[in-house]
Amino acid sequence: MTRLDAGLIRQAIAADTKARLDKLEVFGSIASTNTYLMSQPAPAAGRFRVAIADHQTSGRGRHYRRWLSPPGAGLYLSLAYSFEQQPENVSSLTLAIGVGVVDALKNLGITGISLKWPNDIVAQDGKLGGILTEMQSRPQQGMTVVTGIGLNLALPEDIERQIESDWAARAVDLATICDELPPPLQIAAALLDEVLLVMRKFEAYGFAGFVEHWCEYDWLNKRNVIVDQPDRQVSGIASGVDQDGALLVETGNGNVRVVSGSVTVAGLAA
């Protein structure tokens, strides 16, 4: 039995969100909400469809890492949105969606949330959630993006919170960091409203419309970081992101622009 109800979520979302929604499905358990939407027909330009689950049996993150998702402990939401034209620098969309996630939680009174470049949601220096963005092929012009958001809501006390991560030693949940956990359907509705706004704003302005807010939530800023890439390792001080969403690292040899790689924080055990 899922704690979520598609009809109640529809009632809770904003009117504009509801007007652009093609289909919203809720599952008690599913292999992966992202994988499911990737197999479904793409929505028309400017419209979206949603899959939400209480539990994923094959949840995944970047580099196909296992995502901790015990039944009833989290919220797993994927949204497929079709852009009329392919946005420039679409790889930075993940960062923009991160801003939307933090804003959605702030709207519910949940503060203290940060973002770790490029796709992690952070609280109390632990992993609260993550974002996975994938491209869905479309026969017509434009692009459809499937974005998955996983949030730990209330992990069981007896669960082992060690996670597969290159930076975080533990998983944290919303129940630990807020006085009263909002109902999951309220969290889902807030995420849908904000992520749709992000998609439309990104279509108009690209990541340039999100840089300032992203930097406000930047967990890595001013930390000593190590970036592992296939052909090199970059060490230095993280100094925000640029207009294209690249991580900026101050090194002894000058500033380095990082567009991919695994980032760890020096001195923070993982």
N, C-alpha and C positions, 0 to 999 in steps of 0.2 A: 504494500500500500504506500503510495507516494504522499508526501506532505504537500505536494503542489497540485494545483488544479488549473487547467488551461482556461476555463471560463472565468475564474476569479482573477487570474493574471490579466486577462483581456480587460476586465472591468477596472483594474488598477492602473493600467498604462494610460498615458496622455492621449488626447483625441487624435493628434497628428500621427502619433506612433500607430494607433489602431487603424487609421485610414490607410497606412502604407503596408500593413501586415497582410501577407497572403495566407499564411498558415502557421499555427503554433501548436506543437505537439509536446506532451509531457509523458515521460517514461519513468516507471519505478526503477528499472534497470535496463541498461543498454551497453553494448560493447564500447561505443564512443559516439558522442553527439556530433563531433566533427565528421567522422567517417560516415555517419548516417546522412548528414546533409550533403556531403560530397557526392553521394550516390543518387540524390534526388534532383528533379528538374530545377534549373536555375529560375529564380523569380525574374519578372520583367524589370527593366531599368527603373531605378528609384523605389523599388519595392523589396521586401525581405520576407524570409521565413525563418522559423525558430524551432530548435529542439532543445528540451531541458530534461535533465535527469537527476534523480536522487543518488544514483549509483552508476558507476561505469566499471565494466569488467576488464576493459582493455584501454583505459585512459592513458594518454601519452602527452609528453611535452616536447620541447626542442630536442633534437638528436635522438628522438624516439625513446627518451627516458620514461620509465614507469611513473605514472601519476598516482599518488596515494589517494584512494577514493573509496573508503569503506561505506557500506550502506547507511544512509541517513546522516552522514557526517559532513557533507558538503553540498555545494550547488555547482552543477555542471551545465553550462549554457552555451549553445552555439547558435550563431546568427549568420545566415547567408544573405548578402546584400549585393545587388547588381548596380554597377556604375554604368552610366550611359556611355562615357568615354573612359579609356584606361587612364587613371591618374598618373601623374609623374611621380617617380620615386615611391612607388607603392610599397616598397619594403619598409618605409617609415610608418606605415599605417598602424603597425603593432604598437609603436610608441604612443601614437595619438589615442588609440583605444585604451591604453593604460591610463591616460589622463581622464578619459571618460569613466573608467572604473572607480578611480579615486574620487572624482566628483560625485558619482552616484552614491558612494558610501558616505561622503560628507553630507549630502542631502538628507541622509537618514540619521545624521548626528554621530556618525562613526569617524573619529579623527585618528591621527597618528599613523596614517598609511603612507608608504613611500613606494617608489618605483625603482627597480634595478634594471639598468640597460642590459638587454633590450626588451625583455618580456616578463620579468618577475614582479610580483606584488609582494611588498615587504611590510612586516610589522614586528617591532621588538627585535630587529636584526634576524628574524626568521622568515621562512617562506610561508606567506599567507595564501598565495595563489599564483596563477600563471596565465599567460595568453598565448594561444597558438593560432596563427593566421595562415591560411592555405588558399591557393587560387583554384577555382573551379572552371573547367573549360566551358566555353559557350560557343555555339555555332555562329551566333550573330555578333555584331560589333559590340565593343565594350568589354567589361570584365565583371565576373562575380567572385566575391571574396567570402570565404567561410572563416569566421572568427570564433574560436572556442575560448571561453573564460571558465576557469576552475577556481573556486573559492572554498577554503576550509571554514565551515560554520561552527561545528562543535564536535571535535574529535573525541572519541571515547577515551576515558582516563587510562584504560589498560593497553591502549594501542602503542606500539613502538613508533615513536615520532622521528626516528632517523629516516632520511629521505635520500633518493638518488639525485644529488645536486653537486655542481662544481663549486658552490660558494656557501650554501646554507647548511648548518649542522643539524637543524631541526625544523619541523613544521609547527606553525602556530595557527590558531583559529580565532574567528571573530568573537566567539563567546568569552575568550580570555581577555580581550582588549576593550570590550565595551560593557557598559553597566547592564544593559538589557538587550539581548539579541533580537533584532526585528524578525518578524515572520519571514520564512524563506520566500513566500510569494511576493512579499513587499520588496525584498532585495532583488528578486528577479525582475519585477516591474521597473524598479529604479535603474537597473542595468540596461534594460531594453530601451528605455527613454533616452538615456545618455549615449549609448552606443549608436543609436540611430542619428542623434544630433552630430556625433563625431563623423559618421560616414558622410553626411551631407556637407558638413563644414570642410572635411578633407577633400571632397570632390571640388569644392570651390576654391580653396586656398592651399591645399597640400599641407605638409607638416609645418610650414611657416606659421600657420594659424594656431599652433600648439606649443611652439618652442618655449615661450615664456612660462606657461603653466607647467610644462614638463620639468623645467629646471627647478621650479618650486618644490617638486616632489622627488627630486633626484637623490636617491640614497647613496650613490657612489661619490657625489661631489666632495672634493677635497680629501678623499681617502687615497691611500697608497694602494694602487691596483697592479695586478699582473694579468696581461692579456695573452692567452695562448692561441696562436694561429698555426696553420699547417707548416708554414715556412719560417716562422720567427716567433719570438716572445717579446712583448713590449711591457716595460715596467715604468711606472711614474705616478703622477698625481692626476686623478680624474678631474676634469675641469668643464663638465657640462657636455652639451651636444650642440651641433651646428644646425643650420636651417634644413639640412637634408637628413637629420637624425643620426649622423655619425657621432660616435663617442670621441671626445677630445681628451688626449692624455699629454700632460706636460712631462717631458723626459729631459735627461741631461743633454740630449742632442737637439732639443727644440720640441715643438708641439707635433704630435702624431695624431692623425685622423684614422680612427678605427671603424670599419664598416662591418666586420664580422670577427667572431672569436669568442672564446670562453673567458669570462672575467672573474677573477677572484680578488679578494681584499687581503693584502699582506697583513699577517698577524691575526686574522680571523679564522679560527679553525673550522673546517668543513668536514 
